Amino acid sequence: MAAIHTRIESANRSAKQWEADRDLLAEIRQSIPLKELVPELVCDNEKRWNVFLDGVVVDSNRSGPVQCTTDCYKEDDGDWEGDDLLLKRLTLYFKQSVMKWCNQPPCSNPNCKGNEDGKQMEAKGVRGPISDDEKAGKASRVEVYSCRLCGAETTFPRYNSPRMLNKSRRGRCGEFANLFGTYCRALGFDTRYILDLTDHVWVEVWSVRQQRWIHADSCEGIVDRPSMYEQGWGKKLSYVIGATHDSVADVTRRYTRKLNSDDFLARRREFTPDETTGDRAFVQMDLTIRQVDNLPKGRLEELDKRVANEKKYFGIVQSSGVWDKDYYEGRLSGSLAWRAARKELGNDSGEAMDDDENAEISSFLVESFYPSSGKGDNLSIEVKVPAAVSEFGGPCDVLPSSCIVVDGVPCAAALNKGGTCVAVIDERSGCILQSRGFGQWTSFCSFIDTLTDGRVLAICHVKPAGGVDDQRAPPTKETSESLLRLGGFKIEDAVNAQYMIVGQLNHRPAWTTMSTAKGIKVTIKLNQSARPATKLRSEMNVVPSTLSSRLPESI
């Protein structure tokens, strides 16, 4: 047990260093070329970013929409939004432009004509820190090399000080993770130092938008691919430790699908006698850190919420037992069973709510089904006016779940007193990811803001009973800006007592069909290649395919 305690303490010390040098954080923040990395955000949200950057003036002569033109732009950037997009590009920028990988250091003799990559250097041994720089840089050890060409001795101090690393910008995975964590903290990201007890380190960054930890490996320039180590590299993991400056956790379950195998458990027993004892060690260490740091109540509550949600998620992914290349931990809008287990979108406190609170809380049910392969890649989507409106032409007392039907299956969301229902559909599989009901325009538009570009939406709005529509007030340009991502959305039609929409978020060229009559029924063609454009087909009323599976909504 002593070994696991030592490694937990080491990870926590590394994370605490990121908080210690405020001047360094300011220097790093100023050095990051935000305008080149995320021009979409800087140009379109100047005021918000000025606040975020502590008043730094950002040139806004260009106006959006704009696109990143650096080497950090990738085709899948459309899957990311806001600060998460910044993290994605920052990770690649750090690998390309900040740190340089060092197998052997280059020769220290300026007149040596050897290779700059140090291939001519021969390792001679390791010693402790001696020079002032080595001590100031908190070098854990100093590797000593000799040049085969000129005989000069060269040292490679393994610095642990972020300030010294920002000066040397050379190292291996330990140095990469340490400095990259400092870069993330400089931009305000809550950042975890991740220590794999085999031979690797990286970071995780808390996504406020997605309410989850995102894996980020600056050595590889890759984010949100936790399967990379076990599945891709073939690593034999045992414990993976996550530490911030004020918390620690065992995050192994994010990076393995073999936790219950005999081989995996045998490797863990090299550090702890059993799982219960190991879990207690992490809980006790986490509690000790919180007590020593005397954390405020609000921070403690936030950490407790994250721990509870992460524990639920770990249980869900371990039960699956397999990796799925299309399954990323908690995709932005792909809230399958794990997101429901978090209970983030409802009242999970068990306390009674009054009518006003109930009206504000959207209905939320997790749904997942897959069309069978027998009918090919056609997907039928139907949005229809509830019977109370279609029969009587008046406002609706209840918006039933049958108002949105995907391949013959009604979405689960329903809302008393009318309002808006939306179903979020995966553009490749045709799977219903979420369905929700809203009684407020602001809540509805805020929800749309969280969805990934490319998702297919089916929306039904019905004027509530009593004729008051705030959904009580017609959507303004500001409140409906989110819906403008649906290219064919017509704000002037949204003031009607009812309207239906089927479309794809932020797809160019845009496609959306909208109706203020009794309903829409369309068929879309799903193309399962890498994030293709989903296109409307001309055929209508195609017979829906049968369902091969569906998760129970009680999960």
HELIX and SHEET records of a PDB file:
HELIX    1   1 ALA A    2  ALA A   20  1                                  19    
HELIX    2   2 ARG A   22  SER A   31  1                                  10    
HELIX    3   3 LEU A   34  LEU A   37  1                                   4    
HELIX    4   4 PRO A   39  ASP A   44  1                                   6    
HELIX    5   5 GLU A   46  PHE A   52  1                                   7    
HELIX    6   6 GLU A   75  ASP A   79  5                                   5    
HELIX    7   7 GLY A   82  TYR A   93  1                                  12    
HELIX    8   8 PHE A   94  VAL A   98  3                                   5    
HELIX    9   9 ASP A  132  ALA A  136  1                                   5    
HELIX   10  10 PRO A  162  SER A  168  1                                   7    
HELIX   11  11 CYS A  173  ALA A  186  1                                  14    
HELIX   12  12 PRO A  226  MET A  228  5                                   3    
HELIX   13  13 THR A  252  ARG A  254  5                                   3    
HELIX   14  14 ASP A  262  ARG A  268  1                                   7    
HELIX   15  15 GLU A  275  ASP A  293  1                                  19    
HELIX   16  16 LYS A  297  SER A  320  1                                  24    
HELIX   17  17 ALA A  337  ARG A  342  1                                   6    
HELIX   18  18 ASP A  355  GLU A  360  1                                   6    
HELIX   19  19 SER A  373  LYS A  375  5                                   3    
HELIX   20  20 ALA A  387  PHE A  392  1                                   6    
HELIX   21  21 SER A  401  CYS A  403  5                                   3    
HELIX   22  22 TRP A  441  ASP A  449  1                                   9    
HELIX   23  23 SER A  482  ARG A  485  5                                   4    
HELIX   24  24 ILE A  491  VAL A  495  5                                   5    
SHEET    1   A 2 LYS A 100  TRP A 101  0                                        
SHEET    2   A 2 ARG A 170  GLY A 171  1                                        
SHEET    1   B 3 MET A 121  ARG A 127  0                                        
SHEET    2   B 3 VAL A 142  CYS A 147 -1                                        
SHEET    3   B 3 GLU A 153  PRO A 157 -1                                        
SHEET    1   C 6 ILE A 222  VAL A 223  0                                        
SHEET    2   C 6 ARG A 212  ASP A 217 -1                                        
SHEET    3   C 6 HIS A 200  SER A 207 -1                                        
SHEET    4   C 6 THR A 191  ASP A 196 -1                                        
SHEET    5   C 6 VAL A 240  THR A 244 -1                                        
SHEET    6   C 6 SER A 247  ASP A 250 -1                                        
SHEET    1   D 6 PHE A 364  VAL A 366  0                                        
SHEET    2   D 6 ILE A 432  PHE A 438 -1                                        
SHEET    3   D 6 GLY A 419  ILE A 425 -1                                        
SHEET    4   D 6 VAL A 456  VAL A 462 -1                                        
SHEET    5   D 6 GLN A 498  GLN A 504 -1                                        
SHEET    6   D 6 THR A 512  SER A 515 -1                                        
SHEET    1   E 2 PHE A 369  PRO A 371  0                                        
SHEET    2   E 2 LEU A 547  ARG A 550 -1                                        
SHEET    1   F 5 VAL A 409  PRO A 410  0                                        
SHEET    2   F 5 ILE A 404  VAL A 406 -1                                        
SHEET    3   F 5 ASN A 378  LYS A 384 -1                                        
SHEET    4   F 5 GLY A 519  LYS A 525 -1                                        
SHEET    5   F 5 LYS A 535  LEU A 536 -1                                        
SHEET    1   G 2 VAL A 398  LEU A 399  0                                        
SHEET    2   G 2 LEU A 415  ASN A 416 -1                                        
END                                                                             
